[in-house]
Amino acid sequence: LQVERRRGAGDAFGQGDASKVALTLAAALARMAAGDTSLYITTQPVPSAPDGHPELYASLVEQLAADVPLVPQLMGRLVPQSINLWLGTAPHGSSSGLHCDYHDNLYVLLRGRKRFRLYPPSLARRMYTVGRVARVHANGRIVF
């Protein structure tokens, strides 16, 4: 795996490839279980399918496919665009910055709790975005 690693407690995740280290899943999980809060498993490189399009998921998710339904029943007829896994440990809490996801999400929390604050796309022009909001489509898609 390519695992993000913070250099210090005050650093944030999401600093690009320079902060990534190669670890096995077992090693990353063992370090997290031992209290290492400097590691974060995030989106992994996805290979290309024979038709040239990206695969649905990386090998890490493929290894879990037999244990986890990739399209849970509650999703109805929705077709996944991509399937990712994010995993870390934060004994004193953590937060994600305000951001806009381009695809629908199904969020599964395995332990702990997380509070979401969702804003409608109609408020995008009132937010302090990086980039100017060029258009908000009727389906909620925001173009910057």
N, CA, C and O atoms as a GROMACS GRO file, in nm:
protein
  576
    1LEU      N    1   0.083  -0.119   0.000
    1LEU     CA    2   0.000   0.000   0.000
    1LEU      C    3   0.087   0.124   0.000
    1LEU      O    4   0.201   0.122   0.045
    2GLN      N    5   0.032   0.232  -0.050
    2GLN     CA    6   0.092   0.364  -0.033
    2GLN      C    7   0.014   0.430   0.080
    2GLN      O    8  -0.104   0.460   0.065
    3VAL      N    9   0.079   0.453   0.193
    3VAL     CA   10   0.015   0.504   0.313
    3VAL      C   11   0.066   0.645   0.341
    3VAL      O   12   0.187   0.668   0.344
    4GLU      N   13  -0.026   0.738   0.362
    4GLU     CA   14   0.016   0.874   0.398
    4GLU      C   15   0.075   0.873   0.538
    4GLU      O   16   0.026   0.804   0.627
    5ARG      N   17   0.181   0.951   0.556
    5ARG     CA   18   0.244   0.959   0.687
    5ARG      C   19   0.269   1.106   0.721
    5ARG      O   20   0.332   1.180   0.646
    6ARG      N   21   0.217   1.146   0.836
    6ARG     CA   22   0.244   1.281   0.886
    6ARG      C   23   0.381   1.281   0.954
    6ARG      O   24   0.418   1.184   1.020
    7ARG      N   25   0.454   1.388   0.939
    7ARG     CA   26   0.584   1.399   1.004
    7ARG      C   27   0.570   1.437   1.151
    7ARG      O   28   0.654   1.400   1.233
    8GLY      N   29   0.464   1.510   1.184
    8GLY     CA   30   0.442   1.553   1.322
    8GLY      C   31   0.294   1.564   1.351
    8GLY      O   32   0.212   1.563   1.260
    9ALA      N   33   0.261   1.574   1.479
    9ALA     CA   34   0.121   1.579   1.521
    9ALA      C   35   0.047   1.700   1.464
    9ALA      O   36  -0.074   1.693   1.444
   10GLY      N   37   0.117   1.810   1.437
   10GLY     CA   38   0.052   1.929   1.385
   10GLY      C   39   0.033   1.928   1.235
   10GLY      O   40  -0.036   2.015   1.181
   11ASP      N   41   0.093   1.831   1.165
   11ASP     CA   42   0.080   1.822   1.020
   11ASP      C   43  -0.056   1.766   0.982
   11ASP      O   44  -0.120   1.696   1.060
   12ALA      N   45  -0.098   1.797   0.861
   12ALA     CA   46  -0.225   1.746   0.810
   12ALA      C   47  -0.199   1.638   0.706
   12ALA      O   48  -0.091   1.630   0.649
   13PHE      N   49  -0.299   1.555   0.684
   13PHE     CA   50  -0.291   1.459   0.576
   13PHE      C   51  -0.330   1.529   0.446
   13PHE      O   52  -0.381   1.641   0.449
   14GLY      N   53  -0.305   1.463   0.334
   14GLY     CA   54  -0.342   1.520   0.205
   14GLY      C   55  -0.237   1.612   0.147
   14GLY      O   56  -0.270   1.705   0.074
   15GLN      N   57  -0.111   1.587   0.178
   15GLN     CA   58  -0.003   1.673   0.131
   15GLN      C   59   0.062   1.622   0.003
   15GLN      O   60   0.165   1.676  -0.039
   16GLY      N   61   0.005   1.520  -0.059
   16GLY     CA   62   0.058   1.471  -0.185
   16GLY      C   63   0.143   1.347  -0.169
   16GLY      O   64   0.159   1.295  -0.059
   17ASP      N   65   0.198   1.300  -0.281
   17ASP     CA   66   0.274   1.175  -0.283
   17ASP      C   67   0.401   1.180  -0.199
   17ASP      O   68   0.450   1.076  -0.155
   18ALA      N   69   0.456   1.298  -0.175
   18ALA     CA   70   0.581   1.309  -0.100
   18ALA      C   71   0.566   1.257   0.042
   18ALA      O   72   0.666   1.218   0.104
   19SER      N   73   0.445   1.256   0.095
   19SER     CA   74   0.423   1.212   0.232
   19SER      C   75   0.388   1.064   0.241
   19SER      O   76   0.355   1.015   0.349
   20LYS      N   77   0.394   0.990   0.130
   20LYS     CA   78   0.351   0.850   0.130
   20LYS      C   79   0.468   0.755   0.149
   20LYS      O   80   0.579   0.777   0.100
   21VAL      N   81   0.440   0.647   0.222
   21VAL     CA   82   0.538   0.540   0.243
   21VAL      C   83   0.473   0.408   0.204
   21VAL      O   84   0.351   0.394   0.210
   22ALA      N   85   0.555   0.313   0.165
   22ALA     CA   86   0.505   0.181   0.127
   22ALA      C   87   0.501   0.092   0.251
   22ALA      O   88   0.603   0.074   0.318
   23LEU      N   89   0.383   0.036   0.281
   23LEU     CA   90   0.365  -0.057   0.393
   23LEU      C   91   0.266  -0.164   0.349
   23LEU      O   92   0.184  -0.142   0.260
   24THR      N   93   0.275  -0.279   0.411
   24THR     CA   94   0.172  -0.381   0.389
   24THR      C   95   0.050  -0.340   0.471
   24THR      O   96   0.062  -0.262   0.566
   25LEU      N   97  -0.066  -0.393   0.436
   25LEU     CA   98  -0.186  -0.366   0.513
   25LEU      C   99  -0.167  -0.414   0.657
   25LEU      O  100  -0.206  -0.344   0.752
   26ALA      N  101  -0.108  -0.532   0.674
   26ALA     CA  102  -0.087  -0.586   0.809
   26ALA      C  103   0.001  -0.493   0.893
   26ALA      O  104  -0.027  -0.470   1.010
   27ALA      N  105   0.107  -0.441   0.834
   27ALA     CA  106   0.198  -0.352   0.907
   27ALA      C  107   0.128  -0.221   0.944
   27ALA      O  108   0.142  -0.173   1.056
   28ALA      N  109   0.053  -0.164   0.850
   28ALA     CA  110  -0.018  -0.039   0.877
   28ALA      C  111  -0.121  -0.058   0.988
   28ALA      O  112  -0.132   0.025   1.078
   29LEU      N  113  -0.197  -0.168   0.981
   29LEU     CA  114  -0.299  -0.194   1.083
   29LEU      C  115  -0.235  -0.219   1.220
   29LEU      O  116  -0.288  -0.174   1.321
   30ALA      N  117  -0.124  -0.290   1.223
   30ALA     CA  118  -0.056  -0.317   1.350
   30ALA      C  119  -0.007  -0.187   1.413
   30ALA      O  120  -0.020  -0.167   1.534
   31ARG      N  121   0.049  -0.099   1.331
   31ARG     CA  122   0.097   0.029   1.385
   31ARG      C  123  -0.019   0.115   1.434
   31ARG      O  124  -0.008   0.181   1.538
   32MET      N  125  -0.130   0.116   1.360
   32MET     CA  126  -0.247   0.192   1.404
   32MET      C  127  -0.303   0.136   1.534
   32MET      O  128  -0.338   0.212   1.624
   33ALA      N  129  -0.312   0.004   1.543
   33ALA     CA  130  -0.363  -0.061   1.664
   33ALA      C  131  -0.275  -0.030   1.785
   33ALA      O  132  -0.322  -0.028   1.898
   34ALA      N  133  -0.146  -0.008   1.760
   34ALA     CA  134  -0.052   0.025   1.868
   34ALA      C  135  -0.055   0.173   1.904
   34ALA      O  136   0.018   0.217   1.993
   35GLY      N  137  -0.142   0.251   1.834
   35GLY     CA  138  -0.158   0.392   1.869
   35GLY      C  139  -0.088   0.490   1.777
   35GLY      O  140  -0.085   0.609   1.805
   36ASP      N  141  -0.031   0.442   1.668
   36ASP     CA  142   0.038   0.532   1.573
   36ASP      C  143  -0.066   0.614   1.497
   36ASP      O  144  -0.138   0.560   1.413
   37THR      N  145  -0.074   0.742   1.527
   37THR     CA  146  -0.171   0.831   1.460
   37THR      C  147  -0.111   0.903   1.340
   37THR      O  148  -0.175   0.991   1.283
   38SER      N  149   0.011   0.867   1.302
   38SER     CA  150   0.076   0.936   1.190
   38SER      C  151   0.042   0.874   1.056
   38SER      O  152   0.081   0.928   0.952
   39LEU      N  153  -0.030   0.762   1.054
   39LEU     CA  154  -0.058   0.691   0.930
   39LEU      C  155  -0.204   0.704   0.888
   39LEU      O  156  -0.294   0.712   0.972
   40TYR      N  157  -0.226   0.706   0.756
   40TYR     CA  158  -0.361   0.716   0.702
   40TYR      C  159  -0.365   0.643   0.569
   40TYR      O  160  -0.294   0.679   0.475
   41ILE      N  161  -0.448   0.540   0.562
   41ILE     CA  162  -0.467   0.467   0.436
   41ILE      C  163  -0.571   0.544   0.356
   41ILE      O  164  -0.682   0.568   0.403
   42THR      N  165  -0.535   0.582   0.237
   42THR     CA  166  -0.621   0.664   0.153
   42THR      C  167  -0.632   0.601   0.014
   42THR      O  168  -0.590   0.488  -0.006
   43THR      N  169  -0.687   0.673  -0.080
   43THR     CA  170  -0.706   0.623  -0.215
   43THR      C  171  -0.576   0.566  -0.270
   43THR      O  172  -0.470   0.629  -0.261
   44GLN      N  173  -0.584   0.448  -0.327
   44GLN     CA  174  -0.468   0.379  -0.383
   44GLN      C  175  -0.468   0.393  -0.536
   44GLN      O  176  -0.573   0.414  -0.597
   45PRO      N  177  -0.351   0.380  -0.597
   45PRO     CA  178  -0.347   0.382  -0.744
   45PRO      C  179  -0.436   0.273  -0.802
   45PRO      O  180  -0.437   0.160  -0.752
   46VAL      N  181  -0.509   0.307  -0.906
   46VAL     CA  182  -0.603   0.213  -0.969
   46VAL      C  183  -0.551   0.178  -1.108
   46VAL      O  184  -0.521   0.268  -1.186
   47PRO      N  185  -0.540   0.051  -1.138
   47PRO     CA  186  -0.493   0.012  -1.272
   47PRO      C  187  -0.598   0.040  -1.379
   47PRO      O  188  -0.715   0.065  -1.348
   48SER      N  189  -0.555   0.036  -1.502
   48SER     CA  190  -0.647   0.053  -1.614
   48SER      C  191  -0.706  -0.081  -1.653
   48SER      O  192  -0.639  -0.184  -1.649
   49ALA      N  193  -0.832  -0.079  -1.690
   49ALA     CA  194  -0.901  -0.199  -1.740
   49ALA      C  195  -0.855  -0.224  -1.884
   49ALA      O  196  -0.793  -0.138  -1.945
   50PRO      N  197  -0.885  -0.341  -1.938
   50PRO     CA  198  -0.846  -0.370  -2.077
   50PRO      C  199  -0.898  -0.268  -2.177
   50PRO      O  200  -0.837  -0.247  -2.282
   51ASP      N  201  -1.013  -0.204  -2.147
   51ASP     CA  202  -1.068  -0.106  -2.240
   51ASP      C  203  -1.004   0.033  -2.224
   51ASP      O  204  -1.042   0.127  -2.294
   52GLY      N  205  -0.908   0.046  -2.130
   52GLY     CA  206  -0.840   0.173  -2.111
   52GLY      C  207  -0.897   0.260  -2.001
   52GLY      O  208  -0.831   0.354  -1.956
   53HIS      N  209  -1.018   0.231  -1.955
   53HIS     CA  210  -1.078   0.307  -1.846
   53HIS      C  211  -1.022   0.258  -1.713
   53HIS      O  212  -0.973   0.145  -1.704
   54PRO      N  213  -1.028   0.341  -1.610
   54PRO     CA  214  -0.979   0.296  -1.480
   54PRO      C  215  -1.065   0.183  -1.424
   54PRO      O  216  -1.186   0.179  -1.446
   55GLU      N  217  -1.001   0.092  -1.352
   55GLU     CA  218  -1.074  -0.014  -1.283
   55GLU      C  219  -1.163   0.050  -1.176
   55GLU      O  220  -1.145   0.168  -1.142
   56LEU      N  221  -1.257  -0.026  -1.124
   56LEU     CA  222  -1.351   0.023  -1.023
   56LEU      C  223  -1.282   0.045  -0.889
   56LEU      O  224  -1.318   0.137  -0.815
   57TYR      N  225  -1.182  -0.037  -0.858
   57TYR     CA  226  -1.115  -0.025  -0.730
   57TYR      C  227  -0.972  -0.077  -0.740
   57TYR      O  228  -0.936  -0.149  -0.833
   58ALA      N  229  -0.891  -0.040  -0.641
   58ALA     CA  230  -0.752  -0.083  -0.633
   58ALA      C  231  -0.744  -0.222  -0.572
   58ALA      O  232  -0.844  -0.275  -0.523
   59SER      N  233  -0.625  -0.281  -0.575
   59SER     CA  234  -0.609  -0.418  -0.526
   59SER      C  235  -0.646  -0.432  -0.378
   59SER      O  236  -0.692  -0.538  -0.338
   60LEU      N  237  -0.626  -0.329  -0.298
   60LEU     CA  238  -0.663  -0.336  -0.156
   60LEU      C  239  -0.812  -0.365  -0.141
   60LEU      O  240  -0.850  -0.453  -0.063
   61VAL      N  241  -0.896  -0.296  -0.213
   61VAL     CA  242  -1.041  -0.318  -0.205
   61VAL      C  243  -1.076  -0.452  -0.267
   61VAL      O  244  -1.167  -0.520  -0.220
   62GLU      N  245  -1.005  -0.491  -0.371
   62GLU     CA  246  -1.030  -0.620  -0.434
   62GLU      C  247  -1.008  -0.734  -0.335
   62GLU      O  248  -1.082  -0.833  -0.336
   63GLN      N  249  -0.908  -0.720  -0.248
   63GLN     CA  250  -0.881  -0.822  -0.148
   63GLN      C  251  -0.995  -0.833  -0.046
   63GLN      O  252  -1.015  -0.939   0.013
   64LEU      N  253  -1.069  -0.725  -0.026
   64LEU     CA  254  -1.180  -0.724   0.069
   64LEU      C  255  -1.313  -0.761   0.004
   64LEU      O  256  -1.413  -0.777   0.074
   65ALA      N  257  -1.316  -0.773  -0.127
   65ALA     CA  258  -1.441  -0.791  -0.201
   65ALA      C  259  -1.518  -0.915  -0.158
   65ALA      O  260  -1.642  -0.914  -0.162
   66ALA      N  261  -1.451  -1.021  -0.115
   66ALA     CA  262  -1.521  -1.142  -0.074
   66ALA      C  263  -1.591  -1.123   0.061
   66ALA      O  264  -1.685  -1.195   0.092
   67ASP      N  265  -1.544  -1.026   0.140
   67ASP     CA  266  -1.598  -1.006   0.275
   67ASP      C  267  -1.698  -0.891   0.284
   67ASP      O  268  -1.776  -0.884   0.379
   68VAL      N  269  -1.696  -0.802   0.188
   68VAL     CA  270  -1.778  -0.681   0.193
   68VAL      C  271  -1.855  -0.668   0.062
   68VAL      O  272  -1.795  -0.676  -0.045
   69PRO      N  273  -1.986  -0.649   0.068
   69PRO     CA  274  -2.061  -0.631  -0.057
   69PRO      C  275  -2.021  -0.498  -0.123
   69PRO      O  276  -2.033  -0.392  -0.062
   70LEU      N  277  -1.975  -0.504  -0.245
   70LEU     CA  278  -1.930  -0.383  -0.313
   70LEU      C  279  -2.046  -0.294  -0.354
   70LEU      O  280  -2.028  -0.173  -0.370
   71VAL      N  281  -2.164  -0.351  -0.371
   71VAL     CA  282  -2.283  -0.272  -0.400
   71VAL      C  283  -2.390  -0.318  -0.300
   71VAL      O  284  -2.469  -0.407  -0.332
   72PRO      N  285  -2.394  -0.256  -0.181
   72PRO     CA  286  -2.495  -0.295  -0.081
   72PRO      C  287  -2.637  -0.275  -0.134
   72PRO      O  288  -2.660  -0.189  -0.218
   73GLN      N  289  -2.731  -0.354  -0.084
   73GLN     CA  290  -2.870  -0.347  -0.129
   73GLN      C  291  -2.928  -0.207  -0.116
   73GLN      O  292  -3.007  -0.166  -0.201
   74LEU      N  293  -2.889  -0.133  -0.012
   74LEU     CA  294  -2.949  -0.001   0.007
   74LEU      C  295  -2.914   0.097  -0.104
   74LEU      O  296  -2.974   0.204  -0.112
   75MET      N  297  -2.819   0.063  -0.190
   75MET     CA  298  -2.784   0.150  -0.303
   75MET      C  299  -2.878   0.135  -0.421
   75MET      O  300  -2.869   0.210  -0.518
   76GLY      N  301  -2.968   0.037  -0.413
   76GLY     CA  302  -3.063   0.020  -0.523
   76GLY      C  303  -2.992  -0.011  -0.652
   76GLY      O  304  -2.909  -0.102  -0.659
   77ARG      N  305  -3.025   0.066  -0.756
   77ARG     CA  306  -2.966   0.042  -0.887
   77ARG      C  307  -2.852   0.138  -0.920
   77ARG      O  308  -2.810   0.148  -1.035
   78LEU      N  309  -2.803   0.209  -0.820
   78LEU     CA  310  -2.689   0.297  -0.845
   78LEU      C  311  -2.567   0.216  -0.886
   78LEU      O  312  -2.544   0.107  -0.834
   79VAL      N  313  -2.491   0.269  -0.978
   79VAL     CA  314  -2.372   0.202  -1.027
   79VAL      C  315  -2.250   0.274  -0.971
   79VAL      O  316  -2.233   0.394  -0.997
   80PRO      N  317  -2.164   0.206  -0.895
   80PRO     CA  318  -2.047   0.273  -0.839
   80PRO      C  319  -1.952   0.324  -0.948
   80PRO      O  320  -1.927   0.255  -1.048
   81GLN      N  321  -1.901   0.443  -0.928
   81GLN     CA  322  -1.800   0.501  -1.017
   81GLN      C  323  -1.661   0.457  -0.972
   81GLN      O  324  -1.574   0.426  -1.053
   82SER      N  325  -1.642   0.455  -0.841
   82SER     CA  326  -1.516   0.407  -0.783
   82SER      C  327  -1.544   0.366  -0.639
   82SER      O  328  -1.638   0.414  -0.576
   83ILE      N  329  -1.461   0.276  -0.590
   83ILE     CA  330  -1.475   0.228  -0.453
   83ILE      C  331  -1.341   0.248  -0.384
   83ILE      O  332  -1.239   0.197  -0.430
   84ASN      N  333  -1.341   0.322  -0.275
   84ASN     CA  334  -1.218   0.354  -0.205
   84ASN      C  335  -1.231   0.319  -0.058
   84ASN      O  336  -1.340   0.298  -0.007
   85LEU      N  337  -1.118   0.314   0.007
   85LEU     CA  338  -1.112   0.288   0.150
   85LEU      C  339  -1.020   0.391   0.213
   85LEU      O  340  -0.908   0.412   0.167
   86TRP      N  341  -1.068   0.456   0.318
   86TRP     CA  342  -0.986   0.548   0.396
   86TRP      C  343  -0.985   0.495   0.538
   86TRP      O  344  -1.091   0.464   0.594
   87LEU      N  345  -0.869   0.484   0.596
   87LEU     CA  346  -0.859   0.424   0.728
   87LEU      C  347  -0.747   0.490   0.807
   87LEU      O  348  -0.634   0.501   0.760
   88GLY      N  349  -0.781   0.534   0.927
   88GLY     CA  350  -0.681   0.594   1.014
   88GLY      C  351  -0.727   0.582   1.158
   88GLY      O  352  -0.833   0.525   1.185
   89THR      N  353  -0.649   0.635   1.248
   89THR     CA  354  -0.686   0.634   1.390
   89THR      C  355  -0.666   0.773   1.447
   89THR      O  356  -0.567   0.840   1.418
   90ALA      N  357  -0.761   0.815   1.527
   90ALA     CA  358  -0.756   0.949   1.586
   90ALA      C  359  -0.820   0.943   1.724
   90ALA      O  360  -0.939   0.973   1.739
   91PRO      N  361  -0.743   0.905   1.825
   91PRO     CA  362  -0.801   0.889   1.959
   91PRO      C  363  -0.856   1.017   2.020
   91PRO      O  364  -0.938   1.012   2.111
   92HIS      N  365  -0.812   1.132   1.970
   92HIS     CA  366  -0.858   1.260   2.025
   92HIS      C  367  -0.945   1.336   1.926
   92HIS      O  368  -0.963   1.457   1.939
   93GLY      N  369  -0.997   1.266   1.826
   93GLY     CA  370  -1.083   1.329   1.727
   93GLY      C  371  -1.006   1.383   1.608
   93GLY      O  372  -0.885   1.405   1.615
   94SER      N  373  -1.076   1.404   1.502
   94SER     CA  374  -1.018   1.461   1.381
   94SER      C  375  -1.130   1.529   1.303
   94SER      O  376  -1.248   1.514   1.336
   95SER      N  377  -1.092   1.603   1.202
   95SER     CA  378  -1.193   1.666   1.117
   95SER      C  379  -1.144   1.669   0.973
   95SER      O  380  -1.024   1.665   0.946
   96SER      N  381  -1.238   1.676   0.885
   96SER     CA  382  -1.209   1.691   0.742
   96SER      C  383  -1.247   1.833   0.705
   96SER      O  384  -1.352   1.882   0.747
   97GLY      N  385  -1.166   1.896   0.627
   97GLY     CA  386  -1.198   2.031   0.583
   97GLY      C  387  -1.320   2.033   0.492
   97GLY      O  388  -1.354   1.932   0.431
   98LEU      N  389  -1.384   2.148   0.484
   98LEU     CA  390  -1.498   2.164   0.396
   98LEU      C  391  -1.452   2.133   0.254
   98LEU      O  392  -1.354   2.190   0.205
   99HIS      N  393  -1.523   2.043   0.188
   99HIS     CA  394  -1.486   2.007   0.051
   99HIS      C  395  -1.611   1.962  -0.024
   99HIS      O  396  -1.718   1.940   0.034
  100CYS      N  397  -1.595   1.948  -0.154
  100CYS     CA  398  -1.703   1.908  -0.244
  100CYS      C  399  -1.662   1.779  -0.312
  100CYS      O  400  -1.563   1.776  -0.385
  101ASP      N  401  -1.737   1.673  -0.289
  101ASP     CA  402  -1.711   1.546  -0.358
  101ASP      C  403  -1.788   1.548  -0.490
  101ASP      O  404  -1.901   1.596  -0.497
  102TYR      N  405  -1.727   1.494  -0.593
  102TYR     CA  406  -1.790   1.496  -0.725
  102TYR      C  407  -1.886   1.379  -0.745
  102TYR      O  408  -1.967   1.382  -0.837
  103HIS      N  409  -1.876   1.278  -0.661
  103HIS     CA  410  -1.963   1.162  -0.676
  103HIS      C  411  -2.041   1.141  -0.547
  103HIS      O  412  -2.001   1.187  -0.440
  104ASP      N  413  -2.153   1.071  -0.559
  104ASP     CA  414  -2.229   1.034  -0.440
  104ASP      C  415  -2.141   0.945  -0.354
  104ASP      O  416  -2.051   0.878  -0.404
  105ASN      N  417  -2.168   0.944  -0.225
  105ASN     CA  418  -2.086   0.867  -0.132
  105ASN      C  419  -2.173   0.781  -0.043
  105ASN      O  420  -2.286   0.816  -0.008
  106LEU      N  421  -2.118   0.668  -0.007
  106LEU     CA  422  -2.173   0.583   0.098
  106LEU      C  423  -2.063   0.576   0.202
  106LEU      O  424  -1.957   0.518   0.177
  107TYR      N  425  -2.086   0.633   0.318
  107TYR     CA  426  -1.985   0.644   0.422
  107TYR      C  427  -2.015   0.539   0.529
  107TYR      O  428  -2.126   0.535   0.582
  108VAL      N  429  -1.918   0.456   0.560
  108VAL     CA  430  -1.934   0.353   0.661
  108VAL      C  431  -1.830   0.376   0.768
  108VAL      O  432  -1.710   0.374   0.740
  109LEU      N  433  -1.873   0.398   0.889
  109LEU     CA  434  -1.784   0.418   1.002
  109LEU      C  435  -1.779   0.289   1.082
  109LEU      O  436  -1.882   0.241   1.129
  110LEU      N  437  -1.660   0.232   1.096
  110LEU     CA  438  -1.648   0.104   1.165
  110LEU      C  439  -1.645   0.118   1.317
  110LEU      O  440  -1.694   0.030   1.388
  111ARG      N  441  -1.588   0.228   1.366
  111ARG     CA  442  -1.583   0.248   1.510
  111ARG      C  443  -1.569   0.396   1.538
  111ARG      O  444  -1.508   0.470   1.460
  112GLY      N  445  -1.626   0.438   1.647
  112GLY     CA  446  -1.620   0.579   1.684
  112GLY      C  447  -1.744   0.651   1.636
  112GLY      O  448  -1.850   0.591   1.619
  113ARG      N  449  -1.730   0.778   1.613
  113ARG     CA  450  -1.843   0.857   1.564
  113ARG      C  451  -1.789   0.969   1.477
  113ARG      O  452  -1.674   1.012   1.490
  114LYS      N  453  -1.876   1.016   1.389
  114LYS     CA  454  -1.840   1.125   1.300
  114LYS      C  455  -1.966   1.207   1.277
  114LYS      O  456  -2.074   1.153   1.256
  115ARG      N  457  -1.950   1.336   1.281
  115ARG     CA  458  -2.062   1.426   1.256
  115ARG      C  459  -2.038   1.492   1.121
  115ARG      O  460  -1.929   1.541   1.092
  116PHE      N  461  -2.142   1.492   1.039
  116PHE     CA  462  -2.135   1.556   0.907
  116PHE      C  463  -2.217   1.683   0.910
  116PHE      O  464  -2.323   1.690   0.972
  117ARG      N  465  -2.168   1.781   0.843
  117ARG     CA  466  -2.243   1.904   0.821
  117ARG      C  467  -2.252   1.920   0.670
  117ARG      O  468  -2.152   1.948   0.603
  118LEU      N  469  -2.371   1.901   0.617
  118LEU     CA  470  -2.392   1.904   0.473
  118LEU      C  471  -2.458   2.036   0.433
  118LEU      O  472  -2.548   2.086   0.500
  119TYR      N  473  -2.410   2.091   0.324
  119TYR     CA  474  -2.466   2.215   0.271
  119TYR      C  475  -2.520   2.189   0.131
  119TYR      O  476  -2.458   2.114   0.055
  120PRO      N  477  -2.632   2.249   0.096
  120PRO     CA  478  -2.686   2.228  -0.039
  120PRO      C  479  -2.599   2.298  -0.143
  120PRO      O  480  -2.540   2.403  -0.115
  121PRO      N  481  -2.591   2.242  -0.262
  121PRO     CA  482  -2.513   2.305  -0.369
  121PRO      C  483  -2.556   2.449  -0.397
  121PRO      O  484  -2.475   2.529  -0.444
  122SER      N  485  -2.681   2.483  -0.368
  122SER     CA  486  -2.728   2.619  -0.393
  122SER      C  487  -2.652   2.724  -0.311
  122SER      O  488  -2.655   2.842  -0.344
  123LEU      N  489  -2.583   2.682  -0.205
  123LEU     CA  490  -2.506   2.776  -0.123
  123LEU      C  491  -2.359   2.786  -0.165
  123LEU      O  492  -2.281   2.857  -0.102
  124ALA      N  493  -2.321   2.715  -0.271
  124ALA     CA  494  -2.180   2.711  -0.312
  124ALA      C  495  -2.122   2.850  -0.334
  124ALA      O  496  -2.007   2.875  -0.298
  125ARG      N  497  -2.197   2.940  -0.392
  125ARG     CA  498  -2.144   3.074  -0.420
  125ARG      C  499  -2.123   3.157  -0.293
  125ARG      O  500  -2.054   3.259  -0.296
  126ARG      N  501  -2.181   3.113  -0.181
  126ARG     CA  502  -2.164   3.184  -0.053
  126ARG      C  503  -2.047   3.128   0.028
  126ARG      O  504  -2.010   3.185   0.131
  127MET      N  505  -1.990   3.017  -0.018
  127MET     CA  506  -1.880   2.953   0.054
  127MET      C  507  -1.747   3.015   0.009
  127MET      O  508  -1.738   3.076  -0.097
  128TYR      N  509  -1.648   2.998   0.092
  128TYR     CA  510  -1.513   3.046   0.059
  128TYR      C  511  -1.440   2.934  -0.015
  128TYR      O  512  -1.360   2.861   0.044
  129THR      N  513  -1.469   2.922  -0.143
  129THR     CA  514  -1.414   2.812  -0.221
  129THR      C  515  -1.277   2.848  -0.279
  129THR      O  516  -1.242   2.965  -0.292
  130VAL      N  517  -1.203   2.744  -0.312
  130VAL     CA  518  -1.079   2.763  -0.388
  130VAL      C  519  -1.122   2.754  -0.533
  130VAL      O  520  -1.158   2.647  -0.581
  131GLY      N  521  -1.118   2.863  -0.602
  131GLY     CA  522  -1.171   2.870  -0.738
  131GLY      C  523  -1.309   2.933  -0.737
  131GLY      O  524  -1.380   2.928  -0.637
  132ARG      N  525  -1.345   2.991  -0.847
  132ARG     CA  526  -1.473   3.058  -0.862
  132ARG      C  527  -1.578   2.958  -0.908
  132ARG      O  528  -1.552   2.877  -0.997
  133VAL      N  529  -1.696   2.962  -0.848
  133VAL     CA  530  -1.806   2.875  -0.888
  133VAL      C  531  -1.857   2.926  -1.023
  133VAL      O  532  -1.909   3.038  -1.032
  134ALA      N  533  -1.842   2.844  -1.127
  134ALA     CA  534  -1.885   2.884  -1.261
  134ALA      C  535  -2.032   2.848  -1.285
  134ALA      O  536  -2.104   2.921  -1.352
  135ARG      N  537  -2.075   2.735  -1.229
  135ARG     CA  538  -2.213   2.691  -1.253
  135ARG      C  539  -2.252   2.586  -1.150
  135ARG      O  540  -2.169   2.505  -1.107
  136VAL      N  541  -2.377   2.588  -1.111
  136VAL     CA  542  -2.435   2.484  -1.026
  136VAL      C  543  -2.546   2.421  -1.107
  136VAL      O  544  -2.647   2.486  -1.136
  137HIS      N  545  -2.529   2.295  -1.145
  137HIS     CA  546  -2.628   2.224  -1.225
  137HIS      C  547  -2.750   2.186  -1.140
  137HIS      O  548  -2.741   2.182  -1.018
  138ALA      N  549  -2.861   2.158  -1.205
  138ALA     CA  550  -2.984   2.123  -1.135
  138ALA      C  551  -2.969   1.997  -1.050
  138ALA      O  552  -3.037   1.981  -0.949
  139ASN      N  553  -2.878   1.907  -1.091
  139ASN     CA  554  -2.858   1.783  -1.014
  139ASN      C  555  -2.762   1.804  -0.897
  139ASN      O  556  -2.732   1.710  -0.824
  140GLY      N  557  -2.714   1.928  -0.877
  140GLY     CA  558  -2.625   1.958  -0.766
  140GLY      C  559  -2.478   1.961  -0.801
  140GLY      O  560  -2.396   2.001  -0.718
  141ARG      N  561  -2.442   1.922  -0.920
  141ARG     CA  562  -2.301   1.921  -0.961
  141ARG      C  563  -2.251   2.065  -0.970
  141ARG      O  564  -2.314   2.150  -1.032
  142ILE      N  565  -2.136   2.090  -0.908
  142ILE     CA  566  -2.077   2.224  -0.907
  142ILE      C  567  -1.957   2.226  -0.999
  142ILE      O  568  -1.871   2.138  -0.991
  143VAL      N  569  -1.952   2.324  -1.085
  143VAL     CA  570  -1.839   2.341  -1.175
  143VAL      C  571  -1.762   2.464  -1.130
  143VAL      O  572  -1.818   2.573  -1.118
  144PHE      N  573  -1.633   2.445  -1.105
  144PHE     CA  574  -1.548   2.557  -1.063
  144PHE      C  575  -1.467   2.609  -1.179
  144PHE      O  576  -1.389   2.703  -1.163
   0.00000   0.00000   0.00000
